[in-house]
Amino acid sequence: MPSPATFLRLTLPLAGVNVLNQASRALLATIGPALALEFGLSATELGLLAATFFASYALAQLPAGLGMDLFGVRRVQAVLVLVAGLGFLLCALSGSSLGLAVGRFVTGLGVAVGMIAMLTVHTQWLPRHQVAGRTGLGVFVASFGGMAATLPAQQLLPLIGWRGLFSIMAGLSLGVSLWILLSVPERPVSDAPKRGLRAEIVEYARIARHPAFLRIAPAITLLSGLNFTYGGLWAGPWLRDVGGYEGALRAGLLMCFALGMMGGSLFTGQAASFLTRRGYDAMVVPGIGMAGLGLTQLVLILNLWPNTAAIGAIWFLFAFVSASGPTAYAALSHRFPAELAGRVGTLINFSMLLVVFFLQNAIGWVLDLWPRTASGGWSAVGYGWAMGMTLVAQAVAVGWMLFPRRT
C-alpha cells in the first residue's frame, strides 16, 4: 500500500483542485433553476451557461497538458488554481447572465486539468499498479466538493445567496494554490532527450493517431462525459420536472448522485489496481461501468421507479458506474511513456469536454422542442428523448471499442 506521507504530499493537495472542480460543476445543478428564474433563461440558454464552463475547460487541456510535461505539475497547477479563484469571484460579482458566463469561462480554465494533474503525478512517482487506485482515492476525496454543492449548498442558499457560495469558493482557491506550492514536489528528472517545443507539440498528433487511443477514447469520453453532462446540470432540472421534487428534497437526491461519485471513484480505482497487480487490463472495470451506465439510462427513460428511494438509488448508480472514467484514463495512459502522461490525459479530457459541450447544449435543444410547463420547467417527454439520444451515442461508442475495424 502507498504510504500516508505520499498521499498527503502528492494526492491530497491536487485533490483539493478537484474538490473545487466538482463543486463548481455540481453547484449549477443546485442553483440552476434559481438562475433560470432570476435571469429568465431558457433551457438552451441554461445549457449554454453550463457548457461555457466546459468550453474553456476544453481549450485549456492541450496547452496545460504540455505545460505539465515540460514545467511540472506543481508550477502549472498553482497558477491555474488562482485563475479559478478569479473566475469564482467574477461569478459572485456578476449582474447578468453574460457576466456569469464570463466567470464560468475563467473558472473552467483554472480547474481544467485537476484530475489529469493528479494522474500525471501518480504516474511519475508511484508504481504502475498503484496509479489507478491512488487516483480513484483522490477523486473520492474530490467528490466531497460535489456533495457539498448539493444539500449543504441548498441550505446555505437562503442565508448567503448564490453570490456568497461563489465567494467562498474564490477564497478556497487561494488556499489550495498555496498548499500545492508548499507540498507537491517538482517533476522527476527524465532520461528522455531534450527536444524543441515544436517536437513536443507534435506528440499530440502521434498520440491521437495511436490505435489504442482511436479505439478506446470515444467510449471513455462518453463514460465521463455523461457524468459531467447530467451531474453538472441536467440531473437537477430532471428531478424537478420529471420527478416533481423541489428544494431540500431535490438537493438530497442530488446528494445521492454525489455519494455515487464518491463510492464509485473509490471502488473502481481500487478494483482496477487489484486487477492490474494480477496482470489483467484495467479497462475491464470501466467496461463494466459502461454497461451499467447504459442500463441506468434505460431505466430512467422507461420511468421504471416505484418511489423516491428508487430514484435516489438510480441516480446513485448512474454516478457510481460513470465514476470509473478516471480508471479508464489510467488504463489508456499505461499504453504510453510516463513523460507523455500529461498530454495523453489532457487529450482524452479535451475530447471528452467537446462531447460535454455538445451534449449539454443538445439536451437543451431537445427540451426546447416542447412547450414550457406551467411551473416554468420542461416537458418530461423531452427529457426521455434527450436521454435516448445520449444512450444511442454511448452504444455506438462502445460498439466501436469492442468491434474495431480491421486494418
C-alpha positions as CSV (number, residue, x, y, z in Angstrom):
1,M,0.0,0.0,0.0
2,P,1.3,3.6,-0.7
3,S,2.5,5.4,2.4
4,P,0.4,8.1,4.1
5,A,3.3,10.5,3.6
6,T,3.0,10.3,-0.2
7,F,-0.8,10.5,0.0
8,L,-0.5,13.7,2.0
9,R,2.2,15.2,-0.2
10,L,1.1,14.1,-3.7
11,T,-2.5,13.2,-3.7
12,L,-4.3,15.4,-1.2
13,P,-3.2,18.9,-2.4
14,L,-4.1,18.1,-6.0
15,A,-7.4,16.5,-4.8
16,G,-8.1,20.0,-3.4
17,V,-8.2,21.3,-7.0
18,N,-10.7,18.6,-7.9
19,V,-12.8,19.5,-4.9
20,L,-13.2,22.9,-6.4
21,N,-13.8,21.4,-9.8
22,Q,-16.5,19.1,-8.7
23,A,-18.2,21.7,-6.6
24,S,-18.2,24.2,-9.4
25,R,-19.8,21.6,-11.7
26,A,-22.4,20.3,-9.3
27,L,-23.3,23.8,-8.0
28,L,-25.0,24.8,-11.2
29,A,-27.3,21.8,-10.9
30,T,-28.3,23.1,-7.5
31,I,-28.7,26.8,-8.3
32,G,-29.5,26.4,-12.0
33,P,-33.3,26.6,-11.5
34,A,-32.9,29.8,-9.4
35,L,-30.6,31.3,-12.1
36,A,-33.1,30.4,-14.8
37,L,-35.9,32.2,-13.0
38,E,-33.7,35.2,-11.9
39,F,-32.3,35.9,-15.4
40,G,-35.2,34.5,-17.4
41,L,-33.1,31.7,-19.1
42,S,-34.5,29.2,-21.5
43,A,-33.3,25.6,-21.4
44,T,-31.0,26.3,-24.3
45,E,-29.5,29.4,-22.5
46,L,-29.1,27.4,-19.3
47,G,-27.4,24.6,-21.2
48,L,-25.1,27.2,-22.9
49,L,-24.2,28.7,-19.5
50,A,-23.1,25.3,-18.2
51,A,-21.4,24.4,-21.5
52,T,-19.4,27.7,-21.4
53,F,-17.5,26.3,-18.4
54,F,-16.7,23.1,-20.4
55,A,-15.7,25.1,-23.5
56,S,-12.9,26.9,-21.6
57,Y,-12.2,23.6,-19.8
58,A,-11.5,22.0,-23.2
59,L,-9.5,24.9,-24.5
60,A,-7.1,24.7,-21.6
61,Q,-6.4,21.0,-21.9
62,L,-3.7,20.8,-24.6
63,P,-1.6,23.7,-23.5
64,A,-1.9,22.8,-19.8
65,G,-1.0,19.2,-20.5
66,L,2.1,20.2,-22.5
67,G,3.0,22.7,-19.7
68,M,2.7,20.0,-17.0
69,D,5.0,17.6,-19.0
70,L,7.6,20.4,-19.7
71,F,7.5,22.5,-16.5
72,G,5.9,20.2,-13.9
73,V,2.6,19.8,-12.3
74,R,3.4,21.9,-9.2
75,R,4.0,25.2,-11.1
76,V,1.3,24.9,-13.6
77,Q,-1.4,23.9,-11.1
78,A,-0.5,26.6,-8.5
79,V,-1.1,29.3,-11.2
80,L,-4.2,27.7,-12.6
81,V,-6.0,27.4,-9.3
82,L,-5.5,31.2,-8.8
83,V,-7.2,31.6,-12.2
84,A,-10.1,29.5,-11.0
85,G,-10.4,31.8,-7.9
86,L,-10.7,34.8,-10.2
87,G,-13.4,33.1,-12.1
88,F,-15.4,32.4,-8.9
89,L,-15.0,36.0,-7.9
90,L,-16.3,37.2,-11.3
91,C,-19.4,34.9,-10.9
92,A,-20.0,36.4,-7.4
93,L,-19.9,39.9,-8.8
94,S,-21.8,39.4,-12.0
95,G,-25.1,41.2,-12.6
96,S,-26.2,39.4,-15.8
97,S,-26.1,36.1,-17.5
98,L,-23.2,37.3,-19.6
99,G,-21.2,38.1,-16.5
100,L,-21.9,34.7,-15.2
101,A,-20.8,33.1,-18.5
102,V,-17.5,35.0,-18.4
103,G,-16.9,33.9,-14.8
104,R,-17.7,30.3,-15.6
105,F,-15.4,30.5,-18.6
106,V,-12.5,31.7,-16.5
107,T,-13.3,29.1,-13.8
108,G,-13.2,26.4,-16.4
109,L,-9.7,27.5,-17.4
110,G,-8.5,27.3,-13.8
111,V,-9.8,23.8,-12.8
112,A,-9.4,22.3,-16.3
113,V,-6.6,19.8,-15.6
114,G,-7.1,19.0,-11.9
115,M,-7.7,15.3,-12.3
116,I,-5.1,14.9,-15.1
117,A,-2.5,16.7,-12.8
118,M,-3.2,14.1,-10.1
119,L,-3.0,11.2,-12.6
120,T,0.3,12.7,-14.0
121,V,1.9,13.0,-10.6
122,H,0.9,9.5,-9.7
123,T,2.2,8.1,-13.0
124,Q,5.6,9.9,-12.4
125,W,6.1,9.0,-8.7
126,L,4.2,5.7,-8.0
127,P,4.4,2.1,-9.1
128,R,2.2,1.3,-12.1
129,H,-0.2,-0.9,-10.1
130,Q,-0.9,1.8,-7.6
131,V,-1.8,4.6,-10.1
132,A,-5.5,3.7,-10.7
133,G,-6.2,3.0,-7.0
134,R,-4.5,6.2,-5.8
135,T,-6.1,8.3,-8.5
136,G,-9.5,6.8,-7.6
137,L,-8.8,7.6,-3.9
138,G,-8.0,11.2,-4.9
139,V,-11.3,11.5,-6.9
140,F,-13.1,10.1,-3.9
141,V,-11.8,12.9,-1.8
142,A,-12.7,15.4,-4.5
143,S,-16.2,14.1,-4.6
144,F,-16.8,15.8,-1.3
145,G,-16.8,19.0,-3.3
146,G,-19.7,17.7,-5.4
147,M,-21.5,16.6,-2.3
148,A,-21.0,20.0,-0.7
149,A,-22.6,21.7,-3.7
150,T,-25.9,19.8,-3.2
151,L,-27.8,19.7,0.1
152,P,-25.3,21.9,2.1
153,A,-25.3,24.5,-0.7
154,Q,-29.1,24.4,-0.8
155,Q,-29.2,25.0,2.9
156,L,-26.7,28.0,2.6
157,L,-28.5,29.5,-0.4
158,P,-31.2,31.4,1.6
159,L,-28.5,32.7,4.0
160,I,-25.8,33.9,1.7
161,G,-27.2,33.6,-1.8
162,W,-25.5,32.1,-4.8
163,R,-23.1,35.0,-4.8
164,G,-21.9,34.1,-1.4
165,L,-21.3,30.5,-2.5
166,F,-19.1,31.7,-5.3
167,S,-17.2,34.0,-2.9
168,I,-16.4,31.1,-0.6
169,M,-15.0,29.1,-3.5
170,A,-12.8,32.0,-4.5
171,G,-11.3,32.0,-1.1
172,L,-10.7,28.3,-1.1
173,S,-8.9,28.6,-4.4
174,L,-6.3,30.8,-2.9
175,G,-5.7,28.3,-0.1
176,V,-5.3,25.4,-2.4
177,S,-2.8,27.2,-4.6
178,L,-0.6,27.9,-1.6
179,W,-0.9,24.2,-0.5
180,I,0.3,22.9,-3.9
181,L,3.3,25.2,-3.9
182,L,4.3,24.1,-0.4
183,S,3.6,20.4,-0.8
184,V,3.8,19.0,-4.3
185,P,7.4,18.1,-5.4
186,E,9.0,19.2,-8.7
187,R,8.7,16.7,-11.5
188,P,11.3,13.8,-11.5
189,V,14.3,14.1,-13.8
190,S,13.6,12.3,-17.1
191,D,16.1,10.3,-19.1
192,A,14.3,11.3,-22.4
193,P,16.4,13.5,-24.7
194,K,15.6,17.3,-24.7
195,R,13.6,18.4,-27.7
196,G,12.3,21.6,-29.1
197,L,8.8,22.9,-28.4
198,R,7.6,22.0,-31.9
199,A,8.6,18.4,-31.4
200,E,6.9,18.2,-28.0
201,I,3.6,19.6,-29.5
202,V,3.8,17.1,-32.4
203,E,3.5,14.3,-29.8
204,Y,-0.2,15.2,-29.5
205,A,-0.7,14.2,-33.1
206,R,1.1,10.9,-32.6
207,I,-1.0,10.1,-29.5
208,A,-4.2,10.9,-31.4
209,R,-3.2,8.5,-34.2
210,H,-2.3,5.7,-31.9
211,P,-4.6,2.7,-32.5
212,A,-5.4,2.3,-28.8
213,F,-6.4,5.9,-28.5
214,L,-8.6,5.8,-31.6
215,R,-10.3,2.6,-30.4
216,I,-10.9,3.3,-26.7
217,A,-11.1,7.1,-26.4
218,P,-14.7,7.6,-27.8
219,A,-16.2,5.2,-25.2
220,I,-14.1,6.8,-22.4
221,T,-15.2,10.3,-23.4
222,L,-18.9,9.4,-23.2
223,L,-18.5,7.4,-20.0
224,S,-17.0,10.5,-18.2
225,G,-18.9,13.0,-20.4
226,L,-22.4,11.7,-19.4
227,N,-21.3,12.1,-15.8
228,F,-20.4,15.7,-16.4
229,T,-23.5,16.4,-18.5
230,Y,-26.1,15.2,-16.0
231,G,-24.2,15.7,-12.8
232,G,-23.1,19.2,-13.9
233,L,-26.5,20.4,-14.9
234,W,-29.4,18.3,-16.2
235,A,-29.9,15.9,-13.2
236,G,-31.2,18.8,-11.2
237,P,-33.8,20.0,-13.7
238,W,-34.8,16.3,-14.4
239,L,-35.5,15.8,-10.7
240,R,-37.7,18.9,-10.7
241,D,-39.6,18.4,-14.0
242,V,-39.8,14.5,-14.2
243,G,-39.6,13.5,-10.6
244,G,-41.5,16.6,-9.3
245,Y,-39.1,17.3,-6.5
246,E,-38.2,20.8,-5.2
247,G,-36.0,22.4,-2.6
248,A,-34.3,20.3,0.0
249,L,-35.7,17.0,-1.3
250,R,-34.3,17.7,-4.8
251,A,-30.9,18.7,-3.3
252,G,-31.0,15.5,-1.2
253,L,-31.4,13.4,-4.3
254,L,-28.6,15.3,-6.0
255,M,-26.5,14.3,-3.0
256,C,-27.3,10.7,-3.9
257,F,-25.5,11.5,-7.2
258,A,-22.6,13.0,-5.4
259,L,-22.4,10.0,-3.0
260,G,-22.4,7.7,-6.0
261,M,-19.5,9.6,-7.4
262,M,-17.6,9.2,-4.2
263,G,-18.3,5.5,-3.8
264,G,-17.7,4.8,-7.5
265,S,-14.4,6.6,-7.6
266,L,-13.0,4.7,-4.6
267,F,-14.3,1.3,-5.6
268,T,-13.5,1.4,-9.3
269,G,-10.0,2.7,-8.7
270,Q,-9.2,0.1,-6.1
271,A,-10.7,-2.7,-8.3
272,A,-8.6,-1.6,-11.3
273,S,-5.4,-1.6,-9.2
274,F,-6.3,-5.0,-7.8
275,L,-6.7,-6.4,-11.4
276,T,-3.5,-4.7,-12.7
277,R,-1.4,-6.3,-9.9
278,R,-2.7,-9.6,-11.1
279,G,-1.9,-9.0,-14.8
280,Y,-5.4,-8.0,-16.0
281,D,-6.2,-5.0,-18.2
282,A,-7.6,-2.2,-16.0
283,M,-10.1,-1.5,-18.8
284,V,-12.2,-4.4,-17.5
285,V,-13.6,-2.1,-14.8
286,P,-14.7,0.9,-17.0
287,G,-16.1,-1.7,-19.4
288,I,-18.5,-2.9,-16.7
289,G,-19.2,0.7,-15.9
290,M,-20.2,1.4,-19.5
291,A,-22.7,-1.4,-19.4
292,G,-24.1,-0.2,-16.0
293,L,-24.5,3.4,-17.3
294,G,-26.4,2.2,-20.3
295,L,-28.7,0.2,-18.0
296,T,-29.4,3.1,-15.7
297,Q,-30.3,5.4,-18.6
298,L,-32.7,2.8,-20.0
299,V,-34.4,2.6,-16.6
300,L,-34.8,6.4,-16.4
301,I,-36.1,6.6,-20.0
302,L,-38.8,3.9,-19.2
303,N,-39.7,5.5,-15.9
304,L,-39.1,2.3,-14.0
305,W,-39.0,3.6,-10.5
306,P,-41.7,2.9,-7.8
307,N,-40.8,5.7,-5.3
308,T,-38.4,8.4,-4.2
309,A,-35.9,6.0,-2.7
310,A,-35.7,4.2,-6.0
311,I,-35.0,7.4,-7.9
312,G,-32.2,8.2,-5.4
313,A,-30.8,4.7,-5.9
314,I,-30.9,5.0,-9.7
315,W,-29.1,8.3,-9.8
316,F,-26.6,6.9,-7.2
317,L,-25.9,4.0,-9.6
318,F,-25.7,6.4,-12.6
319,A,-22.9,8.3,-10.8
320,F,-21.2,5.2,-9.3
321,V,-20.7,3.4,-12.7
322,S,-19.8,6.6,-14.6
323,A,-17.1,7.4,-11.9
324,S,-15.0,4.7,-13.5
325,G,-13.9,7.2,-16.1
326,P,-10.6,8.2,-14.3
327,T,-9.8,4.4,-14.2
328,A,-10.2,4.3,-17.9
329,Y,-7.9,7.3,-18.3
330,A,-5.2,5.5,-16.2
331,A,-5.6,2.3,-18.3
332,L,-5.1,4.2,-21.5
333,S,-2.2,6.2,-20.1
334,H,-0.4,2.9,-19.4
335,R,-0.1,2.4,-23.1
336,F,2.2,5.4,-23.4
337,P,5.5,6.5,-21.8
338,A,5.3,8.3,-18.4
339,E,6.8,11.5,-19.9
340,L,3.7,11.8,-22.1
341,A,1.2,11.2,-19.2
342,G,0.1,14.9,-19.1
343,R,-0.6,15.0,-22.8
344,V,-2.3,11.7,-23.0
345,G,-4.7,12.6,-20.2
346,T,-5.4,16.1,-21.4
347,L,-6.1,14.9,-25.0
348,I,-8.7,12.5,-23.6
349,N,-10.1,15.3,-21.5
350,F,-10.2,17.6,-24.5
351,S,-12.1,15.1,-26.5
352,M,-14.5,14.4,-23.6
353,L,-15.2,18.1,-22.9
354,L,-16.0,18.7,-26.6
355,V,-18.6,15.9,-26.1
356,V,-19.9,17.5,-22.9
357,F,-20.2,21.0,-24.6
358,F,-22.2,19.4,-27.4
359,L,-24.4,17.2,-25.1
360,Q,-25.3,19.9,-22.6
361,N,-26.4,22.2,-25.5
362,A,-28.1,19.3,-27.4
363,I,-30.2,18.3,-24.4
364,G,-31.3,22.0,-24.1
365,W,-32.2,22.0,-27.8
366,V,-34.3,18.8,-27.5
367,L,-36.1,20.1,-24.4
368,D,-37.0,23.4,-26.1
369,L,-38.8,21.4,-28.8
370,W,-41.7,21.1,-26.2
371,P,-43.6,24.0,-24.6
372,R,-42.6,25.0,-21.1
373,T,-44.7,23.7,-18.3
374,A,-47.0,25.9,-16.1
375,S,-44.3,25.9,-13.4
376,G,-41.6,27.1,-15.8
377,G,-39.9,23.7,-16.3
378,W,-39.6,21.5,-19.3
379,S,-41.6,18.5,-20.6
380,A,-41.0,15.1,-19.2
381,V,-41.3,13.7,-22.7
382,G,-38.5,15.9,-23.9
383,Y,-36.2,14.5,-21.1
384,G,-37.0,11.0,-22.3
385,W,-36.0,11.8,-25.9
386,A,-32.9,13.6,-24.7
387,M,-31.7,10.7,-22.6
388,G,-32.5,8.4,-25.5
389,M,-30.1,10.4,-27.6
390,T,-27.2,10.0,-25.1
391,L,-27.9,6.3,-24.7
392,V,-27.7,5.7,-28.5
393,A,-24.4,7.7,-28.6
394,Q,-22.9,5.6,-25.9
395,A,-24.0,2.4,-27.6
396,V,-22.3,3.4,-30.8
397,A,-19.0,4.3,-28.9
398,V,-19.0,1.0,-27.1
399,G,-19.6,-0.9,-30.3
400,W,-16.7,1.0,-31.9
401,M,-14.4,-0.1,-29.0
402,L,-15.5,-3.7,-28.9
403,F,-15.6,-4.2,-32.7
404,P,-12.7,-2.2,-34.2
405,R,-12.3,-2.0,-37.9
406,R,-9.7,-4.4,-39.3
407,T,-6.7,-2.6,-40.9
